[in-house]
Amino acid sequence: MKTAPIDYIESKATDIEKTKTFYANTFGWTFTDYGPNYTAFSGSGVAGGFELFTGPITNGALVVLYYENLEEIKRRVISAGGIISKEIFEFPGGKRFHFNDPSGNELAIWSEK
């Protein structure tokens, strides 16, 4: 069986610029902006990013797994009892979908294909 390693951690931010300043000054992270609503970080030991979010933040981090074949892993997620919370969608650099595990935790899986 192929594995799906944790590849990315995504968090929400109510103010992208303040968030970048905090993590840069506190931990030395660097950032790459992808428009006004998203910034990716590096220098933390794992890749990740912050998405601008205007609502209350109740579940701040999204663990993003990597799997080459999204259709295959989506079928496996459903077969194992996962519930798709966001269908496959495209973003700069690839595609991904979100799902809830049997306990209700939301995760995502991405691929560049």
N, C-alpha and C positions, 0 to 999 in steps of 0.2 A: 504494500500500500504506500502511495506517495504521501509525504507529510505536507503540512501547511504551516510553515514557520511564522511566528509573529514578525512582521516586517515593518510596522509603522504604528505609531500611537498618535491619535488625533484628539485634540481637545477643543473646547469652545472658548471664545474670548469675547467679552463685552466691549473691549477697546483694543484693537490690534496693535496700535502704536505703543500704548502703555504696557501691554503684555510683552512686546518685543524688548522694550527698554528694561523691564524687570528681569527677564531671563538673560539678556545680554549682560547687564550690569552685575547680576547675582552669580551667574554660572558661566559666563563667557560664550554662550551660544551665539551662532550666527544665523541669519535669516535670508530667505529668498521669497520675495513677494510674487504671488500669482493673482494679480488684480487687487482691488481694494478690500476684498472680503476673505482673503486667505493668505497665510504665510507659512512656509515650511521652515523647520529648524534643523540645524546640524550641530555637531559638537557635544551631543548629550549621551552618546553611546548607542542610541537607537534613533532611526529617522522618525520624524513626526511633523506635525503642523498644528496651527491654530486656525479655526474657522470663526468668522464674525457671527455672533449670535445675539439677538436682541431680546429673547425671552429669558425667563429665569433658568439658571443652569442647575439641573438636578443630577445629571449623570455626566460629569465633566470629561471623561476620557473614553475614547473609542479605540479598542484594540483592532488593528487591521492585519489580517493574515494574508499571505500570498499563496496563490495556486494558479498554475499555468492555464488550466482549462476551467473557466467559470461555469459553463453549463454542466460539466461533470460533477464538480464539487457542489453546485447548487442542488442537483438531484440527490447527492449523498447527504447534504444537510437536511433536506426534507424527509428523506427516508429514515434518518436517525431521530426524527421528531422535532427538528428545528422549524421555526416559522419565519418565512421571508417577511421582513419589515420594510424593505425598499428594494424594488426590482433592479435588475442590472441596468446601470446607466454609465454613460461615457463622461470622462473628465480629461483635462489635459494630461496625456501620458498613459491613459488606459481606460479600463472599465472596472466596475465593482458592484457588489450588492451587499445589503445588510440583512442580518437575520437575528432572531432571538433564540437563545438556547433554551432547553426545557425549564430552566430556572428564571427565565426572563431577561438574562443579560444580553445586551445588544453588541454584536461584533460585526465586522465587515470582512470581505474577502475581495482582493483585487488581482488583476492581471493586466499586463500591457497589451494583450491581444484582444 
